[in-house]
C-alpha cells in the first residue's frame, strides 16, 4: 500500500481484537486516547483482555482500508458505525481531554 493517510508512522502499534483479525469482523468502534496517543480499533463483540491484539496501524489499514477515513480523528476522540458499509460518526470520549481543543 503506497498511500498512507495517518500522521503516525506505519509501524506505530495499536490495539485491535482477535475478532477483527481471526473472524473478519468489521471494525465498528475506534478510539484515539489523549493520555498516551494510543489507537484502538474494535468490532461490536463483547471483549475481554484476552481478546486484545497488538498490531501496527499500517498492517491494520491493509486489513481494513475503510479506517483511512479516521486518519484525522483527534486525540480524545472516538468513531463508531453500525457496520462496515455505514458512515462513521465521531465524538469526544467522555472524561478525556481533546486535542486540538474544541
C-alpha positions as CSV (number, residue, x, y, z in Angstrom):
1,X,0.0,0.0,0.0
2,X,1.7,3.2,-1.2
3,X,-0.8,5.7,0.2
4,X,-0.7,6.1,3.9
5,X,-3.0,8.8,5.4
6,X,-2.2,8.7,9.1
7,X,0.2,11.1,10.7
8,X,1.5,8.4,12.9
9,X,4.3,6.2,11.4
10,X,3.1,3.0,9.7
11,X,4.9,0.9,12.4
12,X,3.1,2.6,15.3
13,X,1.4,-0.1,17.3
14,X,-2.3,0.0,18.0
15,X,-4.9,-2.3,19.7
16,X,-7.5,-4.4,17.9
17,X,-9.3,-7.6,18.8
18,X,-8.9,-11.2,17.7
19,X,-12.4,-11.0,16.2
20,X,-11.2,-8.5,13.6
21,X,-8.1,-10.4,12.8
22,X,-9.3,-14.0,13.1
23,X,-13.0,-13.8,12.4
24,X,-13.0,-11.0,9.8
25,X,-15.5,-8.9,11.9
26,X,-15.7,-5.3,10.8
27,X,-14.2,-2.5,12.9
28,X,-17.1,-0.6,14.3
29,X,-15.5,1.4,17.2
30,X,-12.3,3.4,17.2
31,X,-10.7,5.5,19.9
32,X,-7.7,7.8,19.9
33,X,-6.7,8.3,23.5
34,X,-5.4,11.6,24.8
35,X,-3.2,10.4,27.7
36,X,-1.0,8.0,25.6
37,X,-1.9,8.8,21.9
38,X,-2.9,5.1,21.6
39,X,-5.5,4.0,18.9
40,X,-8.0,1.1,19.5
41,X,-9.9,-0.5,16.6
42,X,-12.6,-2.8,17.8
43,X,-15.6,-4.7,16.5
44,X,-19.0,-4.8,18.1
45,X,-18.4,-8.0,20.1
46,X,-18.0,-8.2,23.8
47,X,-14.3,-8.0,24.7
48,X,-12.1,-9.3,27.5
49,X,-8.4,-8.6,27.9
50,X,-7.7,-12.0,26.3
51,X,-9.2,-10.7,23.1
52,X,-6.6,-7.9,22.7
53,X,-4.1,-8.0,19.9
54,X,-1.3,-5.5,19.2
55,X,-0.7,-4.8,15.5
56,X,0.8,-1.9,13.5
57,X,-1.6,0.7,12.3
58,X,-0.1,0.2,8.8
59,X,-1.0,-3.6,8.9
60,X,-4.5,-2.8,10.1
61,X,-5.0,-0.3,7.3
62,X,-4.2,-3.1,4.8
63,X,-6.8,-5.4,6.5
64,X,-9.5,-2.7,6.6
65,X,-8.8,0.3,4.3
66,X,-12.0,2.0,5.4
67,X,-10.3,3.2,8.6
68,X,-8.3,5.7,6.5
69,X,-11.3,8.0,6.9
70,X,-10.4,8.3,10.5
71,X,-6.8,9.4,10.0
72,X,-7.6,12.9,11.3
73,X,-9.5,11.7,14.4
74,X,-8.2,14.0,17.2
75,X,-6.7,12.6,20.3
76,X,-9.6,12.3,22.9
77,X,-11.9,11.3,20.1
78,X,-13.9,8.2,19.1
79,X,-15.7,7.0,16.0
80,X,-18.4,4.4,15.6
81,X,-20.5,2.9,12.9
82,X,-23.2,0.2,12.7
83,X,-21.5,-2.0,10.1
84,X,-18.7,-1.9,7.5
85,X,-20.9,0.0,5.0
86,X,-22.2,2.6,7.4
87,X,-20.9,6.1,7.7
88,X,-18.5,6.8,10.6
89,X,-20.0,9.0,13.4
90,X,-17.4,10.8,15.6
91,X,-17.4,12.4,19.0
92,X,-15.3,13.1,22.1
93,X,-14.6,10.4,24.7
94,X,-16.2,11.4,28.0
95,X,-13.7,12.4,30.7
96,X,-10.8,12.8,28.2
97,X,-9.1,15.9,27.0
98,X,-9.2,16.5,23.3
99,X,-6.5,18.0,21.1
100,X,-6.9,20.1,19.2
101,X,-9.1,21.7,21.9
102,X,-12.6,22.2,20.6
